[in-house]
Amino acid sequence: MDADKFFLDLLSSAALTHALAIGCRTKLIDHLSDQPISYETLAENTCLHERYVKEWLGAMVCGGIVHYKKEQSRYCLSDWLTSYLGGKKPSIFFTQSMMLTHYASLEDSLVSAMRQGTGIPYEKYGEKFYSIITEIWKPIYDTHLTSGFLDKDKEIINKMKSGSNVLEIGCGRGNTLHQLGEKFPLSQFTGVELSVESIRYANKRKKTSGNVHFRVDDAHEVDYTEFDIVIAFDTVHDLRNPMAVLQKISRSIRDSGIFIMLEFNLYSYLENNIGNPYSVLYYVFSLMHCIPVSFSNNGAGLGATWGREETNKMLTKAGFSSVKMLDTPRIQNCLYVCRV
């Protein structure tokens, strides 16, 4: 391995990640297409200063995201990216860069937490975190929620069609339940979340159907006896006491109830994750968010990389007699469907 090239590529990729995050926030990336445009027009369209836009485009061109037509002094998305996007906005695919740069702003807090063995409370991540996570997951739910995730077990869809009481823990800004409430009008949906601002945001988006409700609540304190289906998407590994919550669900959910959990498709043993193209990303996300928020509540610190083996073991120990781990259209996620 050429060490100099390795470190230069590493730094260049990090720099490009920051530039992409800026492009997402300023909408620069979404104002580019396969049609050539001058930097002056792009600056005008985005209400940004021309000099900044020209420099940002320099990074995008050298990073292979944007193609520069020298003869016309015009810029357009690279052919490979235009083909990959298929007409969708580029920012959909680059929102992860915004999350990484947001996490970087908490670097001092993370270093302090690592030295002291403490954590970083949710509120320190701010509403910007919830805004970005909403942007990341919304297009995924729009595409896969009922066609790739929940339809993996037909009984889930049938229960919602016929009318069930459904709870989502860690609902964030309500992306999942807004969609489900509209699609399954005979069911009642409740979302609980620790963030006051996120619940306020979710309630502002409520449809007039009246079958979707949100409230501030702690998954450890919820009464699960009134629910037929409990959903936890990208949530359980962040909890203070995951085992206590899983046990409470298994002991309290209604007869014939179903617990559905979406997690990252990794293994519990590091050696089995080497070579997985998503491993680095999720280990870093776990280091910078999942473990700190759990530790801030004296939690277990499972992290996003707790993995298949540990997940199956905990679900069985929690009291679920049937645990099915199902693949999803997203190779980076797997779905656990659990019954008592």
Residue, then its C-alpha position, 0 to 999 in steps of 0.5 A: m500500500d502506498a501510505d502517502k496516497f492512502f492518507l491523501d485520498l483519506l483527507s480528500s474524501a473527508a474534505l469532499t464530505h464537508a463540501l457536499a454537506i455545504g452543498c446540501r444545506t445551501k441547495l447548490i447540489d439540487h440546482l445542478s443537473d445534466q444541463p450545463i450552467s454557469y457559476e454566476t447563474l447557479a449563485e443567482n438561483t441559490c442566492l449565494h455569493e458568486r465567489y463562494v459558489k465558484e470555489w465550491l464547484g472547484a471542489m466538486v469538479c476535482g472530486g468527480i461529482v460535477h463535470y466542467k465544460k471548459e469551452q463554455s465555462r459551464y458546470c453540470l452533474s457528472d454522467w455517472l451521477t446523473s444516471y445513478l440519480g434517475g431524476k431524483k434530487p442529489s441531496i437525497f443521496f448526500t444527507q449522510s455528509m450533513m450528519l457527519t459534519h454535524y457530529a464533528s461539531l461535537e468533537d470536543s464533547l465526545v473527546s471529553a466523554m471518552r476521557q471521563g467515561t460519560g456520555i452526551p445527552y440527546e439535547k446537546y445534538g440539537e434539533k439539527f440532528y432530528s432535521i438531518i435524520t428526517e432527511i435521511w430516512k424520509p426517502i427510505y420510508d417513502t420507498h420501502l416502508t410498506s414495500g420492502f420493510l413491513d410487507k416482509d411479514k404479511e400478517i403485519i400489513n393485514k393487521m393494519k388493514s383490518g384495524s390495530n393499535v400501533l405504537e412506534i417508540g423513538c418516532g422522531r418527527g413522525n415520518t413513519l406514522h404519517q405515512l402509515g396513518e394515511k395508508f391504513p385508516l382503520s388503525q390507530f397510530t401512536g408515536v412516542e419520542l423524548s424530544v419535545e421539539s420533534i413531537r411538536y414538529a410531528n403534531k404540526r404535520k398531522k393529517t385530518s384523519g385523526n388516527v395518528h397521535f404523538r406525545v413526549d414519552d420514554a420507551h422505558e415508561v410506556d404502557y404496552t398493554e394497549f398495543d397490537i403492534v410495536i415498531a422500533f426503527d433504528t432506536v433500541h440500541d440507543l436506549r438506556n436499558p434495551m433489555a428492560v424495554l424489550q422485556k416490557i414489550s414481550r410481557s405486555i404487548r397484546d395477545s398475538g402482538i408483533f414487535i418489529m425492529l429495524e437495525f443495521n445489518l452487521y455482525s456482533y464480531l468485528e472480524n465478520n464486519i471487515g470488508n463490509p462497505y458500510s462498516v466504517l460509516y456505522y462504527v463512526f456513527s455509533l461512536m459519535h452518537c449511539i454510545p454517547v446518548s446511551f451513556s448519558n443516561n447511564g445506559a448499556g452503550l450497545g451502539a449501532t453495531w451490536g450486530r445480528e448475534e447479540t440482537n437475536k440473543m437479547l430478543t430471545k432472552a427478553g421473552f420472544s418465542s419467535v424471532k425472525m430476522l429478514d433481509t430488506p431491499r437495503i443491504q445495510n438494514c435487516l428487519y426483526v419480526c418478533r412474537v411472544 
